[in-house]
């Protein structure tokens, strides 16, 4: 897989790597249960993560600007690895 996403819960950044080289960084935020969800895309992460369960009170949602997630959706294939730390 040529791409990989790394999400830092301390810096609130998502980093896009291609062939192991950082190519772009996006700001992210933790979602909350009372926050409405807008936008056309969502990445489903079907796994358990103790880190994500505690990320800013999130209910397993990481929010991005619509333009940013649209750019990633157009670029990344299904199955792109995501690492949350």
TORFILUM-275682 format. One line per 8 residues: number of its first residue (from 0); for each residue x, y, z of N, C-alpha, C. Coordinates in steps of 0.001 Angstrom, whole numbers, always signed. Layout:
BEGIN
NUM) X,Y,Z,X,Y,Z,X,Y,Z ~ ...
This chain:
BEGIN
0) +850,-1173,+0,+0,+0,+0,+898,+1239,+0 ~ +794,+2088,-1001,+1709,+3233,-1069,+1412,+4345,-69 ~ +154,+4427,+396,-229,+5510,+1295,-451,+5009,+2714 ~ -344,+5961,+3652,-602,+5683,+5060,-1034,+6998,+5706 ~ -1982,+6932,+6629,-2401,+8094,+7399,-1970,+7906,+8839 ~ -1420,+8955,+9427,-1058,+8940,+10838,-1758,+10109,+11513 ~ -2504,+9804,+12576,-3250,+10824,+13303,-2653,+10964,+14693 ~ -2264,+12178,+15025,-1714,+12468,+16353,-2805,+13095,+17210
8) -3105,+12453,+18335,-4106,+12999,+19249,-3528,+14102,+20134 ~ -2209,+14248,+20142,-1599,+15319,+20939,-1462,+16606,+20131 ~ -1136,+16488,+18849,-988,+17690,+18028,-2233,+17992,+17196 ~ -3229,+17086,+17237,-4451,+17240,+16435,-4126,+17438,+14954 ~ -3279,+16542,+14447,-2897,+16590,+13043,-3013,+15213,+12411 ~ -3394,+15208,+11162,-3389,+14004,+10338,-2291,+14191,+9308 ~ -1387,+13223,+9233,-281,+13299,+8290,-477,+12246,+7207 ~ -361,+12674,+5964,-427,+11779,+4815,+991,+11420,+4409
16) +1256,+10119,+4341,+2560,+9645,+3891,+2387,+8845,+2608 ~ +3319,+9024,+1686,+3358,+8220,+471,+4742,+7599,+380 ~ +4754,+6271,+321,+6016,+5527,+307,+6887,+5918,+1500 ~ +6241,+6185,+2657,+6962,+6500,+3881,+7415,+7935,+4014 ~ +7108,+8780,+3023,+7538,+10179,+3042,+6328,+11070,+3320 ~ +6458,+11971,+4300,+5377,+12895,+4629,+5117,+13812,+3445 ~ +3867,+13843,+2982,+3539,+14680,+1832,+2610,+15837,+2170 ~ +1831,+15680,+3241,+900,+16746,+3601,+390,+16512,+5018
24) +67,+17612,+5699,-479,+17541,+7050,-1779,+18340,+7091 ~ -2774,+17775,+7790,-4090,+18408,+7908,-4443,+18591,+9380 ~ -5114,+19687,+9737,-5608,+19820,+11104,-6835,+18933,+11297 ~ -6983,+18351,+12485,-8148,+17538,+12829,-8622,+17928,+14217 ~ -9837,+17512,+14544,-10394,+17750,+15879,-11221,+16547,+16271 ~ -11411,+16374,+17560,-12255,+15298,+18060,-13712,+15690,+17914 ~ -14527,+14732,+17478,-15961,+14957,+17392,-16612,+14706,+18741 ~ -17790,+15248,+18933,-18539,+15061,+20169,-19958,+14628,+19840
32) -20598,+13949,+20763,-21934,+13400,+20536,-22956,+14476,+20184 ~ -22808,+15683,+20735,-23792,+16737,+20491,-23456,+17590,+19268 ~ -22406,+17236,+18540,-21996,+17987,+17372,-22658,+17425,+16122 ~ -23279,+18269,+15306,-23843,+17757,+14068,-22727,+17363,+13095 ~ -22996,+16388,+12259,-22026,+15936,+11257,-22455,+16447,+9892 ~ -21573,+17164,+9234,-21848,+17676,+7903,-20789,+17148,+6958 ~ -21117,+17088,+5708,-20125,+16706,+4714,-20544,+15475,+3947 ~ -19762,+15190,+2908,-20092,+14101,+1997,-19385,+12800,+2332
40) -18305,+12837,+3114,-17482,+11653,+3304,-17226,+11361,+4773 ~ -16986,+10095,+5029,-16525,+9648,+6341,-15683,+8405,+6128 ~ -14565,+8330,+6818,-13745,+7125,+6785,-14169,+6253,+7956 ~ -14590,+5066,+7670,-14957,+4143,+8732,-13739,+3374,+9198 ~ -13475,+3420,+10475,-12360,+2675,+11057,-12949,+1583,+11918 ~ -12983,+391,+11414,-13649,-713,+12089,-12658,-1521,+12912 ~ -12243,-929,+14009,-11320,-1580,+14924,-11454,-922,+16286 ~ -10875,-1510,+17282,-10908,-951,+18631,-9632,-168,+18887
48) -9758,+981,+19515,-8598,+1793,+19855,-8818,+2452,+21202 ~ -8000,+2115,+22200,-8079,+2802,+23490,-7732,+4270,+23340 ~ -6820,+4598,+22423,-6412,+5982,+22217,-7576,+6796,+21674 ~ -8228,+6300,+20640,-9307,+7057,+20016,-10510,+7183,+20938 ~ -10789,+6170,+21729,-11925,+6246,+22650,-11772,+7379,+23654 ~ -10556,+7810,+23894,-10301,+8866,+24872,-9913,+10184,+24224 ~ -9949,+10287,+22924,-9486,+11463,+22188,-10472,+12613,+22340 ~ -10181,+13516,+23257,-10972,+14726,+23419,-12443,+14501,+23722
56) -12788,+13398,+24365,-14186,+13101,+24631,-14928,+12610,+23404 ~ -14190,+12261,+22370,-14786,+11849,+21108,-15542,+10545,+21240 ~ -16538,+10405,+20414,-17231,+9132,+20250,-16717,+8497,+18969 ~ -15396,+8390,+18902,-14701,+7762,+17773,-14845,+8534,+16474 ~ -14952,+9851,+16544,-15020,+10683,+15351,-13831,+11634,+15340 ~ -13223,+11742,+14194,-12174,+12727,+13990,-12666,+13637,+12878 ~ -12783,+14916,+13160,-13350,+15871,+12216,-12258,+16530,+11389 ~ -12580,+16757,+10111,-11676,+17443,+9194,-12479,+18454,+8397
64) -11797,+19439,+7841,-12442,+20377,+6925,-12926,+19604,+5697 ~ -14053,+20018,+5156,-14635,+19319,+4002,-13663,+19234,+2829 ~ -12953,+20305,+2548,-12002,+20290,+1423,-10884,+19280,+1664 ~ -10448,+19135,+2914,-9360,+18209,+3233,-9790,+16757,+3069 ~ -10951,+16395,+3623,-11388,+15005,+3507,-11773,+14675,+2064 ~ -12266,+15672,+1329,-12571,+15451,-88,-11282,+15142,-856 ~ -10215,+15888,-579,-8931,+15638,-1246,-8420,+14237,-930 ~ -8529,+13807,+326,-8069,+12472,+701,-8924,+11389,+49
72) -10224,+11601,+13,-11129,+10611,-568,-10841,+10403,-2054 ~ -10496,+11456,-2738,-10190,+11354,-4166,-8836,+10693,-4420 ~ -7959,+10706,-3431,-6599,+10193,-3585,-6403,+8774,-3067 ~ -6984,+8464,-1913,-6644,+7225,-1207,-7524,+6044,-1600 ~ -6915,+4885,-1795,-7708,+3687,-2060,-8275,+3117,-765 ~ -9341,+2323,-896,-9860,+1595,+259,-8765,+716,+830 ~ -8738,+599,+2142,-7730,-234,+2789,-6473,+516,+3179 ~ -6444,+1825,+2946,-5275,+2617,+3349,-5101,+2512,+4868
80) -3921,+2132,+5337,-3704,+2015,+6788,-3819,+3378,+7498 ~ -4405,+3342,+8696,-4544,+4522,+9537,-3976,+4170,+10908 ~ -3030,+4986,+11378,-2418,+4792,+12687,-2793,+5977,+13550 ~ -3344,+5702,+14733,-3746,+6755,+15666,-2895,+6630,+16914 ~ -2226,+7733,+17255,-1364,+7689,+18449,-1516,+8959,+19253
